[in-house]
Amino acid sequence: MPNPIAPAVAADAAAEAAIHLDNLQEALQSLSLHTRLLTRDDRLPRLRVINPKATTLTEIISVAQRHDRWLFLWSWNEPITEVAQLATAAERIRYVLAATSPSAA
């Protein structure tokens, strides 16, 4: 069983994650997506992203440090981009949540 994370380390990680998610939240809102920061005491913050034109299209984005790099992650824990690539992350999320019209038959 892994050792528990020290409370001070967990608090620092949560604060760092919140900063990155706040930045992403601003970028996504500028692309007309709705966002809400989700916080709980027992886990890192996450960001719920909703396409207001198709509210069933939603995603929960998290952030984690892997190999000394902070990454944005999809809900299935796959990397989107490094947090330094904010515009790229926002565009990829917008693309995944894009509502497309059915093609004409």
N, C-alpha and C positions, 0 to 999 in steps of 0.2 A: 504494500500500500504506500502511495507517495506521501511524503511529508507535507503537512499543511503549509500554505503560504502565510508568512508573517503578516499580521494586519497592516503594518506600515507599508509593506511592499504591495499588498493588494490595493490599498488606498491610492498609492502612487500610480499603479497601473490603471485603475479606474479613472483617475484624473486625466492621465495621458490619453486614454481611449475617448473620454468625453470631449477633449479638445479636437481630436481628429474627426469625431462624428459631428461636432458642431460645424466644423469647416465644410464637411460633406453636406450637411443639412442646408447650408446657405447655397452651395452650388446646385443642389437638386431643386431647391425652391426657385432659383433663377431659371430653371428649365420647366417650371410650372408643375412640378410634382409636389404632392403633399407629404410632409414628414412629421414624425413625432419621436422624440427621444424617449426610450424606454429605460427606466432605471429600477434596480432592486438592490437591496443591501448585499445579497449573496452572490451577485454575478456582475461581470463588466456591463456597462451600458450598451445598448443596441439602438438601431435606428429603424423604425418602421417607415417604409416608403410606399405611397399609394398613388396610382394614376387616377386623378380626379375624373377623367373622361371614361374610365372603366374601373370602377372601384373594386372589382374582384381581382384586378391585377395589383398585387401587393408583394412586398419582399421585406425581409428582416436582414439588415446589414449589421455585421459586427466588425470589430477590429481586434487584431491580436499581434503580438510580437513573435516573429519566427526568425530564427537565425539573426538576431540583432536588427531586424527590420520590422517596422510596423506595416501591416497589410490590412486592407479592407477585405472582408470575406462575405461570400454569399451565405444564405441560411444553411446550405449543405456543406459548409466549411471549406469551400474551394476559394482560393484567392481571386480577387477582382483585379487589384493593382496594389502597388505600394502607396502609402498615404501621400507621398510627395507628388504623385500623379493624380491630383484631385480632379482636374477636368476630364481626364480619361475615365476615371472611376464613375463620375457623374454621367458621362455619355453612355457608358456600358450599361449602367443601371436603367437609364432612360430607354435605351434600346430594348432591353429585356421586358420592360413594363409597357412598351408601346402598344397601343390598341391599333390593330390594322383592320381595314375594311375587307370584307370578303371579295375575292376577285370575281369579276363578271364572268358568267358562264356563257 
